[in-house]
Amino acid sequence: MQLSRIYASLPERFSAPLSPAPFRNPQIVTLNEPLARELGMNPDWLRSPAGIAFLSQGLRPDGGAPVAMAYAGHQFGHFVPSLGDGRAMLVGEVTDRSGRLRDIHLKGSGPTPFSRRGDGRAALGPVLREYMVSEAMHALGIPTARALAALTTGESVARETMQPGGVIVRVASSHVRVGTFQYFAAQGDIEGVRILADHVIGRLYPELAEAENPYLALLEAVTARQADLVARWMLVGFIHGVMNTDNMSIAGETIDFGPCAFLDAYDPAKVFSFIDQNGRYAYGNQPDMALWNLGRLAEALLPLLDSNREKAIEQAKDALMRFDGVFNDTYLVGWRRKLGLAREENGDARLTGRLLTAMHRGDADFTLTFRRLGDMVRTEQTDSLVTLFGPGSGIEDWIGDWLARLGREERPVEASYTDMQTTNPRIIPRNHRIEETIQSAVAGDYAPFHRLVETLSHPFDDAADGFEVPPAPHEKVMNTFCGT
């Protein structure tokens, strides 16, 4: 394993070196062995005392210091000029077997110069939540940070109650955020913004180096990736929960899984995060919030776009205007596949909108609705779908119009069925299942966690394991927490 210190080699104002203290008794709860091998890491070494020290406290074999990354951010619309990794560290970068550079990043590893009054630790529950959801997102084909390992620390952390501590080892293309650019822009450090932009282009977007205006091309590229990412979230009913600018990756990957959740019944105004009291990051608001965040990135990049501020603003506006086109393309193509449609028709967007309206009126489960639509294509029986909808939804009329639309596809029904069953997951990380799993793990029983992780790694497979069942009324999760 060859560990780099590429980000750590940037000027010292970009990060702070760390010398984390060891935990009392760190133990691996789960190790993602396929990902370890993909990264060129030996799973046996990772399970050794030296490997556990690496995974829990960032103790590099070469003795290099891990760092806490500096960044700022808009948190629920309010700007905080200095945040940074308050309970996390960048251990370094590895080149995986495909030649891609990937960050190794710990969360819950202890206090840093950015911790302010926090303890720098993480509770085991949020660590396991992030592990389950990030790996589920990967299995669903959505760009995401991955989870290499989850560990217990042998220590307790004080939250609402005393809870067992944990550390998650995360892998991502980069942990540079919109807020990283904001950190330097807020200080008037244009050279810092330029150094950061050059770093991001060199690492994530090397093809842009030869563009006529590389920094404008960077804004356009990040805008496109974010638009595509959020459209993919929407297609599976995912709610990030805390879309602050410090939680928005420049790489276009899902990062910082805190109070995230998946829809059960469809509701565009749904919020799970306990801290989002006003619904800023509700499910249906996510595209607008992503574009708002990109506006903050554009503001930080303005001095690099053009020396004439008015011209720079116009260039930034033009770049941001591309968001809707990319989002709508990914979204509508995704919806066609979810509905078994391969051809394009002008009424497809309206057909999709009518289904969502019926689902909202009928309180229909998001994931099961599309899975049962796929079953309908093959069986031509509507009962299993209609029973998901409450009275007054209008789903019966919609089904008739959808079947007529399918009839114009001019391809075998089996092709539509295959598209639908490989696009619409049977299972998602349902909120009640995650909470059950966490409660068992905190009590010392990890078997449900391992079973759910394994099941979520095959989200499109049919199985009689009951994981697809929505929560009963008494099982519904109303609030999720980020664990800080």
N, C-alpha and C positions, 0 to 999 in steps of 0.2 A: 504493500500500500504506500503510494507516494502522496504525501499531503503537501499542498501548496499553501502559501500565505499571500495570495495575490491582493485581496482586499486589504489585508493588514499592512501591506507595503505601501499603500497610498499615504499621503501626508498625515501626520499624527492627529490632526483635527478631525479626521474621518472616523476614528475609533479610539477605544481605550484598551490597553493591554490588561489582561486579567491573570491572577494567580489564585484560582479557586481552591478552597479548602476541601478535603475529601469528606464524603458523607460517612455517617456512622457505620452503616452496613448496606451498601448498595447491592441490589439483586436484580437480575433480569427477569421481568415478567414475560416478555415476548421479544424475540429477535426475528426480524424479517430476513430469513436466510436467502431467499431468491434475490432480494434487493442488495443484500451484502455482496453476493457474488457478482451481481451486475456492476457494483462499484469497485470490484477487484479486491474486496476484503475477505479474509478468511473467517468464516463463522466460528471455528474452533478458537482462534485467537481472540475474537470479540467476547467469547464466554470466559476467557482466562482472567486472572486478576488484573493483568495489564489492560486487557480489552475492556473490562468493566470500569476501570479508572478512566479510560478514554471516553467511554459512553456516558459516564455519570458526571465527570468533572472536567472533561476536555483535556486530559493529560496526554499530550502528543508523544509518540515514541521518540521524535527528534528533539524534544524539549522546547519547541517553539511555543510562544504564548498565544492562547486564544484571545479574541478581542470582543468587546461589546461595541456594536455599531451605533453611531450617532445618527439621529433623525428627529424631525419635528412631526407635526401632524395636526390636521383638523379633526377633533374628536366631537362627534355629533354637532358639527358646524362651528365649533369654537376652536380657534387656533392656539396651539401650545407650542412655543418656539423651541423647546428642548425636551424630548422624550427619551429616545434611545432604548437600547436593550437593557431593561431594568431587571429582568430575571432570565436573560438568555445570553448566549455567546455564539460567535462564529468560530468554530474550531479550525476551519481551513477548507480548502477545496480539494476534491479528488477528480481525476479524469476517469470516467467510467469506460466500460468495454466498447462503447460506441464512439468513444473519443470526445464525449461531452463533458464539460467542466460542471461539477455539482458541488454545492455548499453542504458542509456538515455543520449542523446548527443545533444546539441544545436549548431546551426551555425548562426552567425550574432548577437551573444549575447553581443558583446562589446570587448574592448581591453584587452589583456593579456600581461604577460611578454614576449611573443613570437611575439607580433604584429609588432615589428620593427617600421616602419613609417606608418603602416596601421591604419585605424580607428577602426578595429575590428567589423565593421558592415556588413550587407548584404543588397543589394537592393531587393525589393519585387519580381522583375521579376525572377532572378535566384532561389529564394526560391520556387516560384510556379513551375518553371521548374523541380527542384529536386523532389518536391512532386509528380508531375504528372508522371515523368519518373520512379521514384523508385517504386511507387505503380503499374504502368503498368508492370514493370519487375516482380514484385511479381505475378501478375495475369497471366503472361506468364510462370510461373514456374521456373524462373531463380533465383538462390540464390542472395539475395540483402539485403541491408539495407532498412528498411521501413520508412515511414513517419507517425508520430503520429499527428502532427499538423503543420499548417502554420499560422503565425500571422503577422499583421502589427504593427509597433512600435509607430506610431504617430509622427515620426521624419523623416527627409529627410537625404539622404546620397549623397555625391558628387562623381559622376562617370564621364562619358562624359558630363552628365547634372545632375541636381539635381533630384533625384528619391526617391519615398517613400521607407522607410526602412522596412525590414522584418526579421523574425526569423523562421527557420525550426527546428522542434524537430525530431530527427532521432533515430531510434532503430536498433541496430545491435548486433550480437553475440559477437563482440568485435571491438574496434577501434584501436587495436594494428596493426601496419603496418610493412612492410619490413623495412621502414625507421626508425621505432622504434629500431629495432636491430642495424641498421647502426649507430644510434646516440651514442650508448655505444661502439660499436666496433671502431668507429673513434677516440674515446678518449682512446683507449686501456683499457677500463673498462671491462675486461673479466668477473669479478664477476657480473657486471650489466647485461651483456648478459646472464649469467647463471640464474640469478634471473628472468629475463624476460622470458627466455625459460621455466623455471619451472612453472611460472605463466600461460603461454599459454598452456602448456601440461595439467596442472591441470584443467584449465577452458574449453578448447576446445577439447583436445585430451587425456582424462584421461586414455584411454586404452593403451597409449604409455608408461605410467609410469613404466610398468614392462618389457618393451623391453630390449634386451641386450644392445643396445645403444640408449637410449631415444631421444637424440638430433639428431642423424642420422634419426631415425624413424620420428621425427618431420619434418625434411627437406623433407623426402619422402612423408609424408602426405600432407604438404602444396603444394608441387609440384603437387600431384595428384589432389587436389581440384582446384588449379588454372588452370590446364590443362582442367579439366572438365568445369569450369566456362567459360573460353574464347571460348571453342567450342560451348557452349550454346549461347554466344553472337553472334558468327558468323552465327548460324542457324537462327537467326531472323534479321540479318542485323544491329546489334547494334554497334555503334562506341563510345567507352568511351571518347576518345578525349584527355585525359591527363593522360596517364598510367605511371606517375612518381612513383618511389618506395614509396613515402610517400602517394600515393593514392591506394596502393595495400594491401588489408586486409589479415592478417594471417588466418582469418577464412574462406577464399574462398568465400566471398560475394562481390557483386558489391557495392563499396562505392564511395563517393565524386563525385557526379554527377555535373560536371561543364559544359563545352562546349560539352556535349554529344549530339548525334543525331542518327537517324535511316536512313538507306539508302532509297532513293526513287528509282531511276534507279540504277541498279547494276553496281558498279565500284570498283574493289579491291583497287584502289589507292585513293579512295575518302577520303577527309579530310574536316571537317566542322570547327574545332576549329581555330579561328583567330590567336591564338598564335603558332600554329603548322605550321609554314611557310615552313618547309622542309619535311613535311609528315611523320615524325617519327612514329606517332601513327595512320597512315591511317588504314582503315578497314582491308586490307589484311596483314598488318604488325603485327597485334595484338598478334598472337601466338608467333612470334619471340620476341616481346617486353616483353611478360609475362615471357618467358624463360630467357631473359636477366635480368629481375628484380629478378628472382629466383636465378640467379647466384650471385647477390649482397647479397641476404640472405645467400647463402652458404658461401660466404666470411666472413660474420659476425659470422657464427657459427663454422668456422674451428677450433678455439681453443677448442671447446667443443667436437668435433668429435673424435679427437685423439691427444695425446701429440706429436706424430710424424707428422709434418706438411705435409710431402709428402704423408703419408698414409691418412691423413685427406682429402687432395685434391682428391685423388683417390676415396675415399668414396663419397665425394660430387659430383664428376663427375658421378659416377654410379647412384646416386640418381636423378640427373638432366636428365640423359639419359631416365628416365621413363616418362618424360613429353610427348614425341611424341606418345608413345603407348597409354597413357590415352586420350590424345587429339584426336588422330585418331579414337579410339574406340567410344568415345562420338559423334564425328563429323559424322562418317560414319553411325552409328546406327541412328542418328538424320536425316541424309539425306535419309536413306531408308524409315523412317516413313514419311518424307515430300513427298516422291515420291510414297507412298502407297505400299511399298515392305516389306514383312515380312521375306522372305527367303534370304539367303546370296548367292551371286554369285560373282565370281572373277572380273567380269567386272563392278561391281556397282560403284566403285570409278571413273572409266573412264566415265561412263554414267553421273555421277554427274558433272564431270569436263566439259564435252561437253555441258551440259545445261548452266553452268555458262559462258562458252565462248560465246554461242549463246545469252545469256542475255546481256553480255557486248557489243557484236557487235550490237545488236538490241536495246540497250538503254532501256531494258525492266524493268518495275517496279518490285522490289524484292518481295514485299509482295503479290501483285496481281497475279504475275506469279504462285505462288504455290496454292493460293486459287482457281484460275481458272483451274489449273491442276486437283484439286479435283473435280470441277464441271464437267470436261471432263470425268472423270471416270464414272460418272452417266449418262451424257447426250450423250456422244460419239460425241459431236459437238466441232470442233476445232476452230471455228471462233473467239470466245471471247478471246481465248488465243493468237492466231496468231496476232490479231490486236494490242497486246501490243508490238510487235517486229517491229523494223524498217527493211528496206530492207537489204538483204545480211547476215542475222543472221544465216541461216541454221536451223531454228527451225522446219521446216516441216520434214526434215529428222530425226531429233532427236525424234520428236513425234512418228514416225513410230517405231523406235527402242525401245522407252519406252513402247509403247503399246504391242510390242512383249514380252518385259521383264515382263510386268504385266500379260500377258497370261500364263506365266510359274509359276505363284504364286500358282496355285491349291487351291485357296480359293475364296469365293464369292466376286464379285465386291464391294458389299456393305461394306464388311470388310475393303477393301482398302480405300474406300470413307470415312468411319468413322475415320480411322487412320489419313487420311490427313486433315480432317476438324477439328480434335481435336489437331492437331500438327501445322498446318499453320494458324496463326491468320488472321481474317478478317481485323482487325484494329491494328495499332501500334500508338505510339505518334508521328504522322507526324510533321515534323519540322514547316511547315507553320501553322498547327493548333495550335501548342504550342505558336508560336509567336502571332497569332491572339488573343489567349486566354489571354496572358500576357498583350498585349496592352489594351484589354478591362478592365482587372483587374486594371491596373495602372490608367486607367481613372475612376475607381470606379464601374465598372459593373462586378460583380463576377459570374453572371449566366453562361456565356460560360465556365468558369473554372469548376464550379460544374458539368455542363453537360458533359464536356469532361472526367473528373475524373470518373464519373459514367459509361460512355461508355467504357472507358479503363479497367474497372474492369471486363468486360465480353468480352475479345478480340476474342473469338472463336464463339460467337453467331452471327447468321444472323440478320440483321436489315436494314431497309431502311432509315438510318439517314444521309448518305452521307459522313460519317467519313472515309470511306475506299478510297475515291477518291484521287488520287495523285495531287500534286499541278499543277496548270496551269503555263505556263512559267513565268508570272509576279508574281506568288506567291512563287516561289522557294526561299528557304533560302540558301544562299551561305556561310555564316559565323555564328558561334555561339560563345558566350563569357562566360567566367567563372564567371564574376560578381565581381571579387576582385577589 
